[in-house]
Each structure stands twice: as C-alpha cells, then as structure tokens.
Amino acid sequence: MRRTILGWGGLAIAALCALLLYSFSHVSGREIGSVMDISDACVVTVSRYELGEWEKRTDYILDADQIRQLKTLLLESSFTRELASVVWFRDRSQYDIRVEFSNGNDPLLIHCIGNEYIQVTNQFDGKHLTINNKGWKAALDGIIAQSAASGGPT
C-alpha cells in the first residue's frame, strides 16, 4: 500500500513538472505584449526581404482590413520558446512587422524568419519563438499580397 501511495505521489509530481514546463515553453499569441491593442488606428508596416538583402526589401503599409487579419493571425497562432540565443533556419524569407500605436505607446516590432521563428523586440528575453502555425508564412504573404493588389508596396 505504501508503494502505491509513493507511486501516485511521484506520478503527480512528474505531471506537475510537465505542466509547468509546458506552460513556460508554450506561448499564445495573446501573450505577446500589445497585440491586443492593435487596431485600425495603428500604422502597420510589413517589410519583406530575403536573408542578407535588407536593402532590397519591399515595404507594405496595411489597410484596416489587413490590420485586422494580421491581428487575428497573431492572436490565433501559438509559439514555443527557444532556450538558445542562436537559432538555425532554412527559410531565407524575412519579414519585419512594425506596429505604430495611435496612443503613443512604444511600437510593437516583430522579426519573422519565414515559417520558422519570430522574435519580438523587448519581450521573451530577446529569445526567438518557434512558430507552431504551419500556415503562418502563407497567411502573412496573403495579407501583404492584398496590399500589392491595391496599389503596391511603398
């Protein structure tokens, strides 16, 4: 009987540790500071470029509908914290998302490496977050493609 109690206690401790590890490593889009404050009144710019070719970037200023789509993409996505300071990636597509708030708050800056990682300036100790949404890059490209169709990049 005593072994059974110790076994259940050990199992409960292991489950608690697993739950704590999951809650630390899993990041919901809602946990990214200022995402909930994104609105039609914001000025949102997305820069797209290939790795090492920032000078050849294309900048897109999003309209109100695109801003809502980007906010939805961020809120509905999930991410996993990377513990390492350096990440290795294969995707050469890079995106810089800049959200300027109308209330004067500091801008939200998100650097995105294709469909693999994001990094949010001044959040998550500067570490990258792995993108768990496999359709992230396609959705982001779809959002900025609407900008190109309605007048093109800036």
JOURBEL-V209653 format. One record per backbone hydrogen bond with DSSP energy under -0.5 kcal/mol. CO is the residue of the C=O (numbers start at 1). NH is the residue of the N-H. Records with the same first field share a line. If there is no record, write none. Layout:
# JOURBEL-V209653
CO: NH + NH
This chain:
# JOURBEL-V209653
1: 5
2: 6
3: 7
4: 8
5: 9
6: 10
7: 11
8: 12
9: 13
10: 14
11: 15
12: 16
13: 17
14: 18
15: 19
16: 20
17: 21
18: 22
19: 23
20: 24
21: 25
22: 26
25: 81
27: 79
28: 31
29: 32
31: 33
32: 35
34: 37
35: 38
39: 42
42: 44
43: 45 + 100
44: 62
45: 98
46: 60
47: 96
48: 58
49: 94
50: 53
53: 56
54: 57
58: 48
59: 154
60: 46 + 62
63: 67
64: 68
65: 69
66: 70
67: 71
68: 72
69: 73
70: 74
71: 75
72: 76
73: 77
74: 77
77: 29
78: 132 + 133
79: 27
80: 130
92: 51
93: 114
94: 49
95: 97 + 112
96: 47 + 98
97: 110
98: 45 + 100
99: 101 + 108
100: 43
101: 104
105: 101
107: 109
108: 99 + 110
109: 121
110: 97 + 112
111: 119
112: 95 + 114
113: 116 + 117
116: 131
117: 113
118: 129
119: 111 + 121
120: 123
123: 126
124: 127
128: 82
129: 118
130: 80 + 132
132: 134
133: 136
135: 139
136: 140
137: 141
138: 142
139: 143
140: 144
141: 145
142: 146
143: 147
144: 148
145: 149
146: 150
147: 152
148: 151
